[in-house]
Amino acid sequence: MSFSGYLLLFFCMGVVTFVPRWLPLIYLSHKRLPQWLTDWLSLIPVAILSSLLAPILLADAADRDLNIFKPELLIALPTLLFALKTKSLGGTVLIGMILYWLSGMVF
């Protein structure tokens, strides 16, 4: 593929990813959303994060069997408790990293 072909490809990929995000933003920026829709939309980040973390924390990679004794889950639980208690993002990241490092030495 030529250089101009790659430039056209990159431009089209940018348009395809930008327009679906831009159109609702422009359309809905001057409208008041119903409260039920705002509440529903606020759950999307939690659902996405849960769907990304659940396989890592609960399932073995090769077999996809449920394993509640994975080191990652055993690290995530005290990290979650620390996050809920302190509400400190930096402290939570630090605690999670330290626990993960210590688990590498133990497991």
Biopython code that builds the backbone (N, CA, C, O; Angstrom):
import numpy as np
from Bio.PDB.StructureBuilder import StructureBuilder

atoms = [
    (1, "MET", "N", (0.849, -1.172, 0.000)),
    (1, "MET", "CA", (0.000, 0.000, 0.000)),
    (1, "MET", "C", (0.894, 1.235, 0.000)),
    (1, "MET", "O", (1.929, 1.257, 0.667)),
    (2, "SER", "N", (0.506, 2.230, -0.726)),
    (2, "SER", "CA", (1.311, 3.445, -0.842)),
    (2, "SER", "C", (1.093, 4.337, 0.382)),
    (2, "SER", "O", (0.205, 4.105, 1.202)),
    (3, "PHE", "N", (1.942, 5.366, 0.472)),
    (3, "PHE", "CA", (1.867, 6.294, 1.593)),
    (3, "PHE", "C", (0.530, 7.034, 1.604)),
    (3, "PHE", "O", (-0.072, 7.225, 2.661)),
    (4, "SER", "N", (0.079, 7.440, 0.447)),
    (4, "SER", "CA", (-1.206, 8.136, 0.379)),
    (4, "SER", "C", (-2.362, 7.200, 0.756)),
    (4, "SER", "O", (-3.357, 7.634, 1.336)),
    (5, "GLY", "N", (-2.219, 5.921, 0.423)),
    (5, "GLY", "CA", (-3.220, 4.946, 0.828)),
    (5, "GLY", "C", (-3.288, 4.811, 2.340)),
    (5, "GLY", "O", (-4.375, 4.723, 2.912)),
    (6, "TYR", "N", (-2.111, 4.793, 2.998)),
    (6, "TYR", "CA", (-2.087, 4.739, 4.459)),
    (6, "TYR", "C", (-2.683, 6.001, 5.068)),
    (6, "TYR", "O", (-3.416, 5.925, 6.054)),
    (7, "LEU", "N", (-2.377, 7.160, 4.493)),
    (7, "LEU", "CA", (-2.959, 8.399, 5.003)),
    (7, "LEU", "C", (-4.473, 8.392, 4.877)),
    (7, "LEU", "O", (-5.178, 8.805, 5.798)),
    (8, "LEU", "N", (-4.972, 7.927, 3.743)),
    (8, "LEU", "CA", (-6.419, 7.826, 3.562)),
    (8, "LEU", "C", (-7.027, 6.840, 4.563)),
    (8, "LEU", "O", (-8.094, 7.091, 5.122)),
    (9, "LEU", "N", (-6.343, 5.727, 4.781)),
    (9, "LEU", "CA", (-6.810, 4.730, 5.744)),
    (9, "LEU", "C", (-6.871, 5.325, 7.151)),
    (9, "LEU", "O", (-7.870, 5.151, 7.849)),
    (10, "PHE", "N", (-5.814, 6.026, 7.577)),
    (10, "PHE", "CA", (-5.799, 6.643, 8.900)),
    (10, "PHE", "C", (-6.882, 7.705, 9.027)),
    (10, "PHE", "O", (-7.529, 7.805, 10.070)),
    (11, "PHE", "N", (-7.086, 8.492, 7.989)),
    (11, "PHE", "CA", (-8.125, 9.508, 8.019)),
    (11, "PHE", "C", (-9.507, 8.872, 8.163)),
    (11, "PHE", "O", (-10.321, 9.310, 8.976)),
    (12, "CYS", "N", (-9.761, 7.839, 7.367)),
    (12, "CYS", "CA", (-11.075, 7.172, 7.426)),
    (12, "CYS", "C", (-11.290, 6.491, 8.778)),
    (12, "CYS", "O", (-12.398, 6.512, 9.315)),
    (13, "MET", "N", (-10.240, 5.891, 9.325)),
    (13, "MET", "CA", (-10.366, 5.276, 10.650)),
    (13, "MET", "C", (-10.674, 6.331, 11.706)),
    (13, "MET", "O", (-11.467, 6.084, 12.615)),
    (14, "GLY", "N", (-10.056, 7.501, 11.594)),
    (14, "GLY", "CA", (-10.339, 8.584, 12.522)),
    (14, "GLY", "C", (-11.772, 9.056, 12.413)),
    (14, "GLY", "O", (-12.423, 9.305, 13.428)),
    (15, "VAL", "N", (-12.273, 9.182, 11.191)),
    (15, "VAL", "CA", (-13.653, 9.617, 10.986)),
    (15, "VAL", "C", (-14.624, 8.586, 11.559)),
    (15, "VAL", "O", (-15.600, 8.943, 12.219)),
    (16, "VAL", "N", (-14.353, 7.319, 11.305)),
    (16, "VAL", "CA", (-15.245, 6.254, 11.768)),
    (16, "VAL", "C", (-15.283, 6.180, 13.291)),
    (16, "VAL", "O", (-16.321, 5.838, 13.859)),
    (17, "THR", "N", (-14.185, 6.492, 13.961)),
    (17, "THR", "CA", (-14.199, 6.450, 15.427)),
    (17, "THR", "C", (-14.649, 7.774, 16.043)),
    (17, "THR", "O", (-15.166, 7.785, 17.161)),
    (18, "PHE", "N", (-14.462, 8.884, 15.337)),
    (18, "PHE", "CA", (-14.804, 10.186, 15.891)),
    (18, "PHE", "C", (-16.284, 10.521, 15.727)),
    (18, "PHE", "O", (-16.903, 11.032, 16.661)),
    (19, "VAL", "N", (-16.848, 10.251, 14.586)),
    (19, "VAL", "CA", (-18.226, 10.657, 14.295)),
    (19, "VAL", "C", (-19.242, 10.006, 15.238)),
    (19, "VAL", "O", (-20.117, 10.716, 15.734)),
    (20, "PRO", "N", (-19.179, 8.701, 15.515)),
    (20, "PRO", "CA", (-20.174, 8.127, 16.450)),
    (20, "PRO", "C", (-20.086, 8.702, 17.863)),
    (20, "PRO", "O", (-21.066, 8.657, 18.607)),
    (21, "ARG", "N", (-18.942, 9.234, 18.237)),
    (21, "ARG", "CA", (-18.832, 9.869, 19.547)),
    (21, "ARG", "C", (-19.274, 11.327, 19.490)),
    (21, "ARG", "O", (-19.823, 11.846, 20.461)),
    (22, "TRP", "N", (-19.046, 11.975, 18.386)),
    (22, "TRP", "CA", (-19.296, 13.391, 18.232)),
    (22, "TRP", "C", (-20.781, 13.696, 18.025)),
    (22, "TRP", "O", (-21.306, 14.648, 18.601)),
    (23, "LEU", "N", (-21.446, 12.902, 17.218)),
    (23, "LEU", "CA", (-22.847, 13.185, 16.903)),
    (23, "LEU", "C", (-23.761, 13.186, 18.135)),
    (23, "LEU", "O", (-24.525, 14.136, 18.308)),
    (24, "PRO", "N", (-23.713, 12.157, 19.000)),
    (24, "PRO", "CA", (-24.577, 12.223, 20.196)),
    (24, "PRO", "C", (-24.209, 13.387, 21.116)),
    (24, "PRO", "O", (-25.083, 13.990, 21.738)),
    (25, "LEU", "N", (-22.930, 13.698, 21.200)),
    (25, "LEU", "CA", (-22.510, 14.807, 22.053)),
    (25, "LEU", "C", (-23.092, 16.123, 21.550)),
    (25, "LEU", "O", (-23.605, 16.919, 22.337)),
    (26, "ILE", "N", (-23.015, 16.348, 20.262)),
    (26, "ILE", "CA", (-23.566, 17.577, 19.689)),
    (26, "ILE", "C", (-25.095, 17.584, 19.807)),
    (26, "ILE", "O", (-25.692, 18.600, 20.162)),
    (27, "TYR", "N", (-25.711, 16.456, 19.509)),
    (27, "TYR", "CA", (-27.170, 16.382, 19.530)),
    (27, "TYR", "C", (-27.731, 16.554, 20.938)),
    (27, "TYR", "O", (-28.727, 17.252, 21.130)),
    (28, "LEU", "N", (-27.096, 15.920, 21.923)),
    (28, "LEU", "CA", (-27.647, 15.913, 23.286)),
    (28, "LEU", "C", (-27.115, 17.033, 24.171)),
    (28, "LEU", "O", (-27.539, 17.157, 25.320)),
    (29, "SER", "N", (-26.190, 17.856, 23.660)),
    (29, "SER", "CA", (-25.584, 18.875, 24.519)),
    (29, "SER", "C", (-26.576, 19.939, 24.967)),
    (29, "SER", "O", (-26.391, 20.541, 26.025)),
    (30, "HIS", "N", (-27.615, 20.181, 24.194)),
    (30, "HIS", "CA", (-28.587, 21.213, 24.550)),
    (30, "HIS", "C", (-29.915, 20.623, 25.028)),
    (30, "HIS", "O", (-30.906, 21.343, 25.155)),
    (31, "LYS", "N", (-29.933, 19.348, 25.286)),
    (31, "LYS", "CA", (-31.162, 18.692, 25.741)),
    (31, "LYS", "C", (-30.990, 18.221, 27.192)),
    (31, "LYS", "O", (-29.884, 17.902, 27.628)),
    (32, "ARG", "N", (-32.075, 18.187, 27.906)),
    (32, "ARG", "CA", (-32.070, 17.655, 29.268)),
    (32, "ARG", "C", (-32.479, 16.190, 29.203)),
    (32, "ARG", "O", (-33.552, 15.849, 28.704)),
    (33, "LEU", "N", (-31.611, 15.337, 29.713)),
    (33, "LEU", "CA", (-31.888, 13.905, 29.704)),
    (33, "LEU", "C", (-32.783, 13.543, 30.886)),
    (33, "LEU", "O", (-32.686, 14.160, 31.946)),
    (34, "PRO", "N", (-33.650, 12.551, 30.712)),
    (34, "PRO", "CA", (-34.458, 12.095, 31.854)),
    (34, "PRO", "C", (-33.560, 11.509, 32.952)),
    (34, "PRO", "O", (-32.479, 10.988, 32.678)),
    (35, "GLN", "N", (-34.025, 11.606, 34.168)),
    (35, "GLN", "CA", (-33.216, 11.140, 35.296)),
    (35, "GLN", "C", (-32.930, 9.645, 35.214)),
    (35, "GLN", "O", (-31.834, 9.217, 35.577)),
    (36, "TRP", "N", (-33.882, 8.836, 34.747)),
    (36, "TRP", "CA", (-33.658, 7.391, 34.647)),
    (36, "TRP", "C", (-32.542, 7.096, 33.649)),
    (36, "TRP", "O", (-31.766, 6.163, 33.856)),
    (37, "LEU", "N", (-32.448, 7.874, 32.568)),
    (37, "LEU", "CA", (-31.393, 7.654, 31.582)),
    (37, "LEU", "C", (-30.033, 8.070, 32.138)),
    (37, "LEU", "O", (-29.029, 7.398, 31.901)),
    (38, "THR", "N", (-30.001, 9.161, 32.867)),
    (38, "THR", "CA", (-28.755, 9.594, 33.502)),
    (38, "THR", "C", (-28.281, 8.552, 34.514)),
    (38, "THR", "O", (-27.091, 8.241, 34.574)),
    (39, "ASP", "N", (-29.195, 8.020, 35.296)),
    (39, "ASP", "CA", (-28.840, 6.976, 36.260)),
    (39, "ASP", "C", (-28.332, 5.726, 35.553)),
    (39, "ASP", "O", (-27.357, 5.111, 35.985)),
    (40, "TRP", "N", (-28.997, 5.356, 34.466)),
    (40, "TRP", "CA", (-28.587, 4.167, 33.719)),
    (40, "TRP", "C", (-27.210, 4.369, 33.093)),
    (40, "TRP", "O", (-26.377, 3.463, 33.126)),
    (41, "LEU", "N", (-26.964, 5.543, 32.525)),
    (41, "LEU", "CA", (-25.671, 5.824, 31.908)),
    (41, "LEU", "C", (-24.540, 5.860, 32.931)),
    (41, "LEU", "O", (-23.393, 5.569, 32.592)),
    (42, "SER", "N", (-24.845, 6.210, 34.166)),
    (42, "SER", "CA", (-23.806, 6.244, 35.194)),
    (42, "SER", "C", (-23.321, 4.842, 35.569)),
    (42, "SER", "O", (-22.254, 4.700, 36.166)),
    (43, "LEU", "N", (-24.085, 3.813, 35.229)),
    (43, "LEU", "CA", (-23.692, 2.438, 35.540)),
    (43, "LEU", "C", (-22.757, 1.829, 34.491)),
    (43, "LEU", "O", (-22.153, 0.785, 34.740)),
    (44, "ILE", "N", (-22.632, 2.458, 33.339)),
    (44, "ILE", "CA", (-21.832, 1.891, 32.254)),
    (44, "ILE", "C", (-20.353, 1.732, 32.629)),
    (44, "ILE", "O", (-19.799, 0.665, 32.366)),
    (45, "PRO", "N", (-19.677, 2.726, 33.229)),
    (45, "PRO", "CA", (-18.271, 2.505, 33.596)),
    (45, "PRO", "C", (-18.068, 1.348, 34.563)),
    (45, "PRO", "O", (-17.101, 0.597, 34.434)),
    (46, "VAL", "N", (-18.965, 1.198, 35.525)),
    (46, "VAL", "CA", (-18.857, 0.090, 36.484)),
    (46, "VAL", "C", (-19.037, -1.249, 35.774)),
    (46, "VAL", "O", (-18.324, -2.209, 36.066)),
    (47, "ALA", "N", (-19.978, -1.313, 34.853)),
    (47, "ALA", "CA", (-20.220, -2.558, 34.120)),
    (47, "ALA", "C", (-19.030, -2.919, 33.241)),
    (47, "ALA", "O", (-18.658, -4.089, 33.154)),
    (48, "ILE", "N", (-18.438, -1.939, 32.598)),
    (48, "ILE", "CA", (-17.279, -2.206, 31.742)),
    (48, "ILE", "C", (-16.098, -2.664, 32.580)),
    (48, "ILE", "O", (-15.430, -3.635, 32.225)),
    (49, "LEU", "N", (-15.831, -1.981, 33.684)),
    (49, "LEU", "CA", (-14.723, -2.378, 34.549)),
    (49, "LEU", "C", (-14.944, -3.775, 35.115)),
    (49, "LEU", "O", (-14.005, -4.567, 35.190)),
    (50, "SER", "N", (-16.163, -4.082, 35.510)),
    (50, "SER", "CA", (-16.465, -5.423, 36.034)),
    (50, "SER", "C", (-16.252, -6.492, 34.972)),
    (50, "SER", "O", (-15.707, -7.557, 35.263)),
    (51, "SER", "N", (-16.676, -6.215, 33.745)),
    (51, "SER", "CA", (-16.517, -7.211, 32.690)),
    (51, "SER", "C", (-15.055, -7.411, 32.320)),
    (51, "SER", "O", (-14.686, -8.483, 31.842)),
    (52, "LEU", "N", (-14.219, -6.408, 32.530)),
    (52, "LEU", "CA", (-12.791, -6.567, 32.264)),
    (52, "LEU", "C", (-12.079, -7.295, 33.400)),
    (52, "LEU", "O", (-11.159, -8.075, 33.156)),
    (53, "LEU", "N", (-12.496, -7.046, 34.628)),
    (53, "LEU", "CA", (-11.802, -7.626, 35.775)),
    (53, "LEU", "C", (-12.272, -9.029, 36.150)),
    (53, "LEU", "O", (-11.472, -9.825, 36.641)),
    (54, "ALA", "N", (-13.518, -9.346, 35.938)),
    (54, "ALA", "CA", (-14.056, -10.642, 36.375)),
    (54, "ALA", "C", (-13.287, -11.829, 35.803)),
    (54, "ALA", "O", (-12.942, -12.725, 36.574)),
    (55, "PRO", "N", (-12.997, -11.896, 34.506)),
    (55, "PRO", "CA", (-12.237, -13.058, 34.019)),
    (55, "PRO", "C", (-10.829, -13.142, 34.600)),
    (55, "PRO", "O", (-10.318, -14.238, 34.830)),
    (56, "ILE", "N", (-10.205, -11.999, 34.836)),
    (56, "ILE", "CA", (-8.849, -11.998, 35.385)),
    (56, "ILE", "C", (-8.849, -12.473, 36.831)),
    (56, "ILE", "O", (-7.958, -13.214, 37.246)),
    (57, "LEU", "N", (-9.850, -12.045, 37.595)),
    (57, "LEU", "CA", (-9.872, -12.348, 39.026)),
    (57, "LEU", "C", (-10.481, -13.699, 39.362)),
    (57, "LEU", "O", (-10.140, -14.285, 40.389)),
    (58, "LEU", "N", (-11.373, -14.205, 38.521)),
    (58, "LEU", "CA", (-12.142, -15.388, 38.908)),
    (58, "LEU", "C", (-11.899, -16.637, 38.070)),
    (58, "LEU", "O", (-12.293, -17.724, 38.493)),
    (59, "ALA", "N", (-11.275, -16.535, 36.911)),
    (59, "ALA", "CA", (-11.170, -17.694, 36.025)),
    (59, "ALA", "C", (-9.718, -17.979, 35.667)),
    (59, "ALA", "O", (-8.900, -17.070, 35.521)),
    (60, "ASP", "N", (-9.424, -19.268, 35.531)),
    (60, "ASP", "CA", (-8.113, -19.666, 35.031)),
    (60, "ASP", "C", (-8.058, -19.412, 33.535)),
    (60, "ASP", "O", (-9.049, -19.610, 32.831)),
    (61, "ALA", "N", (-6.922, -18.982, 33.054)),
    (61, "ALA", "CA", (-6.805, -18.589, 31.644)),
    (61, "ALA", "C", (-6.970, -19.768, 30.695)),
    (61, "ALA", "O", (-7.661, -19.654, 29.683)),
    (62, "ALA", "N", (-6.358, -20.876, 31.002)),
    (62, "ALA", "CA", (-6.370, -22.000, 30.065)),
    (62, "ALA", "C", (-7.723, -22.708, 30.030)),
    (62, "ALA", "O", (-8.257, -22.977, 28.954)),
    (63, "ASP", "N", (-8.270, -23.005, 31.191)),
    (63, "ASP", "CA", (-9.485, -23.821, 31.256)),
    (63, "ASP", "C", (-10.765, -23.004, 31.357)),
    (63, "ASP", "O", (-11.844, -23.525, 31.074)),
    (64, "ARG", "N", (-10.678, -21.755, 31.747)),
    (64, "ARG", "CA", (-11.837, -20.917, 32.032)),
    (64, "ARG", "C", (-12.719, -21.531, 33.110)),
    (64, "ARG", "O", (-13.945, -21.442, 33.057)),
    (65, "ASP", "N", (-12.072, -22.154, 34.087)),
    (65, "ASP", "CA", (-12.770, -22.697, 35.242)),
    (65, "ASP", "C", (-12.793, -21.653, 36.349)),
    (65, "ASP", "O", (-11.867, -20.853, 36.479)),
    (66, "LEU", "N", (-13.846, -21.666, 37.137)),
    (66, "LEU", "CA", (-13.960, -20.750, 38.260)),
    (66, "LEU", "C", (-12.947, -21.139, 39.328)),
    (66, "LEU", "O", (-12.895, -22.294, 39.751)),
    (67, "ASN", "N", (-12.152, -20.184, 39.758)),
    (67, "ASN", "CA", (-11.132, -20.426, 40.763)),
    (67, "ASN", "C", (-11.129, -19.240, 41.724)),
    (67, "ASN", "O", (-10.621, -18.170, 41.388)),
    (68, "ILE", "N", (-11.692, -19.424, 42.910)),
    (68, "ILE", "CA", (-11.780, -18.319, 43.855)),
    (68, "ILE", "C", (-10.521, -18.173, 44.702)),
    (68, "ILE", "O", (-10.466, -17.299, 45.567)),
    (69, "PHE", "N", (-9.524, -18.997, 44.478)),
    (69, "PHE", "CA", (-8.283, -18.907, 45.238)),
    (69, "PHE", "C", (-7.127, -18.415, 44.381)),
    (69, "PHE", "O", (-5.967, -18.711, 44.670)),
    (70, "LYS", "N", (-7.433, -17.669, 43.333)),
    (70, "LYS", "CA", (-6.375, -17.094, 42.510)),
    (70, "LYS", "C", (-5.665, -15.997, 43.293)),
    (70, "LYS", "O", (-6.309, -15.266, 44.046)),
    (71, "PRO", "N", (-4.362, -15.869, 43.130)),
    (71, "PRO", "CA", (-3.637, -14.799, 43.848)),
    (71, "PRO", "C", (-4.155, -13.404, 43.497)),
    (71, "PRO", "O", (-4.167, -12.515, 44.348)),
    (72, "GLU", "N", (-4.577, -13.214, 42.265)),
    (72, "GLU", "CA", (-5.080, -11.899, 41.866)),
    (72, "GLU", "C", (-6.326, -11.508, 42.667)),
    (72, "GLU", "O", (-6.474, -10.352, 43.066)),
    (73, "LEU", "N", (-7.218, -12.472, 42.900)),
    (73, "LEU", "CA", (-8.418, -12.189, 43.682)),
    (73, "LEU", "C", (-8.066, -11.959, 45.143)),
    (73, "LEU", "O", (-8.637, -11.085, 45.795)),
    (74, "LEU", "N", (-7.132, -12.739, 45.653)),
    (74, "LEU", "CA", (-6.721, -12.576, 47.041)),
    (74, "LEU", "C", (-6.024, -11.237, 47.259)),
    (74, "LEU", "O", (-6.023, -10.724, 48.378)),
    (75, "ILE", "N", (-5.442, -10.671, 46.233)),
    (75, "ILE", "CA", (-4.831, -9.338, 46.313)),
    (75, "ILE", "C", (-5.902, -8.261, 46.141)),
    (75, "ILE", "O", (-5.854, -7.225, 46.804)),
    (76, "ALA", "N", (-6.860, -8.502, 45.259)),
    (76, "ALA", "CA", (-7.871, -7.494, 44.955)),
    (76, "ALA", "C", (-8.784, -7.208, 46.142)),
    (76, "ALA", "O", (-9.215, -6.070, 46.324)),
    (77, "LEU", "N", (-9.080, -8.203, 46.938)),
    (77, "LEU", "CA", (-10.012, -8.001, 48.055)),
    (77, "LEU", "C", (-9.481, -7.022, 49.110)),
    (77, "LEU", "O", (-10.195, -6.081, 49.455)),
    (78, "PRO", "N", (-8.252, -7.200, 49.641)),
    (78, "PRO", "CA", (-7.776, -6.185, 50.599)),
    (78, "PRO", "C", (-7.540, -4.825, 49.944)),
    (78, "PRO", "O", (-7.684, -3.792, 50.597)),
    (79, "THR", "N", (-7.185, -4.818, 48.682)),
    (79, "THR", "CA", (-7.019, -3.549, 47.975)),
    (79, "THR", "C", (-8.358, -2.832, 47.865)),
    (79, "THR", "O", (-8.430, -1.617, 48.051)),
    (80, "LEU", "N", (-9.416, -3.575, 47.564)),
    (80, "LEU", "CA", (-10.755, -2.990, 47.498)),
    (80, "LEU", "C", (-11.187, -2.450, 48.859)),
    (80, "LEU", "O", (-11.737, -1.352, 48.944)),
    (81, "LEU", "N", (-10.945, -3.203, 49.907)),
    (81, "LEU", "CA", (-11.300, -2.739, 51.249)),
    (81, "LEU", "C", (-10.545, -1.461, 51.608)),
    (81, "LEU", "O", (-11.114, -0.542, 52.199)),
    (82, "PHE", "N", (-9.264, -1.407, 51.249)),
    (82, "PHE", "CA", (-8.481, -0.193, 51.495)),
    (82, "PHE", "C", (-9.057, 0.988, 50.720)),
    (82, "PHE", "O", (-9.161, 2.094, 51.250)),
    (83, "ALA", "N", (-9.431, 0.749, 49.462)),
    (83, "ALA", "CA", (-9.989, 1.817, 48.625)),
    (83, "ALA", "C", (-11.306, 2.323, 49.189)),
    (83, "ALA", "O", (-11.547, 3.530, 49.213)),
    (84, "LEU", "N", (-12.163, 1.412, 49.645)),
    (84, "LEU", "CA", (-13.450, 1.821, 50.201)),
    (84, "LEU", "C", (-13.291, 2.598, 51.502)),
    (84, "LEU", "O", (-14.051, 3.525, 51.781)),
    (85, "LYS", "N", (-12.297, 2.210, 52.294)),
    (85, "LYS", "CA", (-12.102, 2.864, 53.585)),
    (85, "LYS", "C", (-11.447, 4.236, 53.432)),
    (85, "LYS", "O", (-11.863, 5.186, 54.095)),
    (86, "THR", "N", (-10.434, 4.361, 52.575)),
    (86, "THR", "CA", (-9.668, 5.598, 52.520)),
    (86, "THR", "C", (-10.076, 6.529, 51.380)),
    (86, "THR", "O", (-9.840, 7.734, 51.468)),
    (87, "LYS", "N", (-10.679, 6.008, 50.321)),
    (87, "LYS", "CA", (-11.034, 6.795, 49.128)),
    (87, "LYS", "C", (-9.807, 7.459, 48.506)),
    (87, "LYS", "O", (-9.920, 8.515, 47.883)),
    (88, "SER", "N", (-8.642, 6.846, 48.672)),
    (88, "SER", "CA", (-7.393, 7.392, 48.153)),
    (88, "SER", "C", (-6.944, 6.580, 46.947)),
    (88, "SER", "O", (-6.606, 5.403, 47.072)),
    (89, "LEU", "N", (-6.942, 7.219, 45.772)),
    (89, "LEU", "CA", (-6.533, 6.515, 44.562)),
    (89, "LEU", "C", (-5.055, 6.155, 44.608)),
    (89, "LEU", "O", (-4.680, 5.026, 44.294)),
    (90, "GLY", "N", (-4.213, 7.111, 45.000)),
    (90, "GLY", "CA", (-2.773, 6.849, 45.067)),
    (90, "GLY", "C", (-2.437, 5.759, 46.069)),
    (90, "GLY", "O", (-1.628, 4.876, 45.783)),
    (91, "GLY", "N", (-3.056, 5.816, 47.244)),
    (91, "GLY", "CA", (-2.816, 4.800, 48.257)),
    (91, "GLY", "C", (-3.299, 3.433, 47.816)),
    (91, "GLY", "O", (-2.654, 2.422, 48.096)),
    (92, "THR", "N", (-4.427, 3.397, 47.130)),
    (92, "THR", "CA", (-4.969, 2.130, 46.637)),
    (92, "THR", "C", (-4.038, 1.507, 45.615)),
    (92, "THR", "O", (-3.779, 0.304, 45.657)),
    (93, "VAL", "N", (-3.534, 2.319, 44.698)),
    (93, "VAL", "CA", (-2.595, 1.808, 43.698)),
    (93, "VAL", "C", (-1.333, 1.301, 44.375)),
    (93, "VAL", "O", (-0.820, 0.240, 44.019)),
    (94, "LEU", "N", (-0.829, 2.049, 45.347)),
    (94, "LEU", "CA", (0.383, 1.649, 46.057)),
    (94, "LEU", "C", (0.170, 0.348, 46.828)),
    (94, "LEU", "O", (1.013, -0.547, 46.770)),
    (95, "ILE", "N", (-0.927, 0.234, 47.538)),
    (95, "ILE", "CA", (-1.233, -0.993, 48.287)),
    (95, "ILE", "C", (-1.374, -2.175, 47.328)),
    (95, "ILE", "O", (-0.835, -3.253, 47.583)),
    (96, "GLY", "N", (-2.094, -1.974, 46.234)),
    (96, "GLY", "CA", (-2.248, -3.054, 45.252)),
    (96, "GLY", "C", (-0.921, -3.505, 44.672)),
    (96, "GLY", "O", (-0.687, -4.703, 44.511)),
    (97, "MET", "N", (-0.053, -2.557, 44.357)),
    (97, "MET", "CA", (1.255, -2.915, 43.796)),
    (97, "MET", "C", (2.118, -3.647, 44.820)),
    (97, "MET", "O", (2.792, -4.622, 44.490)),
    (98, "ILE", "N", (2.092, -3.171, 46.056)),
    (98, "ILE", "CA", (2.884, -3.834, 47.107)),
    (98, "ILE", "C", (2.368, -5.247, 47.353)),
    (98, "ILE", "O", (3.159, -6.184, 47.459)),
    (99, "LEU", "N", (1.054, -5.409, 47.444)),
    (99, "LEU", "CA", (0.496, -6.746, 47.654)),
    (99, "LEU", "C", (0.796, -7.671, 46.478)),
    (99, "LEU", "O", (1.080, -8.852, 46.674)),
    (100, "TYR", "N", (0.733, -7.143, 45.268)),
    (100, "TYR", "CA", (1.041, -7.959, 44.095)),
    (100, "TYR", "C", (2.510, -8.369, 44.102)),
    (100, "TYR", "O", (2.836, -9.506, 43.761)),
    (101, "TRP", "N", (3.390, -7.465, 44.483)),
    (101, "TRP", "CA", (4.814, -7.775, 44.564)),
    (101, "TRP", "C", (5.070, -8.825, 45.646)),
    (101, "TRP", "O", (5.843, -9.760, 45.439)),
    (102, "LEU", "N", (4.420, -8.667, 46.795)),
    (102, "LEU", "CA", (4.590, -9.654, 47.861)),
    (102, "LEU", "C", (4.021, -11.023, 47.466)),
    (102, "LEU", "O", (4.582, -12.056, 47.831)),
    (103, "SER", "N", (2.930, -11.030, 46.736)),
    (103, "SER", "CA", (2.364, -12.317, 46.318)),
    (103, "SER", "C", (3.279, -13.041, 45.345)),
    (103, "SER", "O", (3.306, -14.272, 45.315)),
    (104, "GLY", "N", (4.024, -12.291, 44.553)),
    (104, "GLY", "CA", (4.984, -12.925, 43.648)),
    (104, "GLY", "C", (6.095, -13.627, 44.412)),
    (104, "GLY", "O", (6.662, -14.613, 43.939)),
    (105, "MET", "N", (6.400, -13.112, 45.594)),
    (105, "MET", "CA", (7.426, -13.747, 46.413)),
    (105, "MET", "C", (6.872, -14.963, 47.136)),
    (105, "MET", "O", (7.612, -15.909, 47.408)),
    (106, "VAL", "N", (5.565, -14.954, 47.454)),
    (106, "VAL", "CA", (4.951, -16.045, 48.220)),
    (106, "VAL", "C", (4.480, -17.169, 47.306)),
    (106, "VAL", "O", (4.757, -18.341, 47.563)),
    (107, "PHE", "N", (3.769, -16.813, 46.236)),
    (107, "PHE", "CA", (3.182, -17.835, 45.374)),
    (107, "PHE", "C", (4.189, -18.221, 44.352)),
    (107, "PHE", "O", (3.917, -19.075, 43.508)),
]
sb = StructureBuilder()
sb.init_structure("model")
sb.init_model(0)
sb.init_chain("A")
sb.init_seg("    ")
for serial, (resi, resn, name, xyz) in enumerate(atoms, 1):
    if name == "N":
        sb.init_residue(resn, " ", resi, " ")
    sb.init_atom(name, np.array(xyz, "f"), 0.0, 1.0, " ", f" {name:<3s}", serial, name[0])
structure = sb.get_structure()
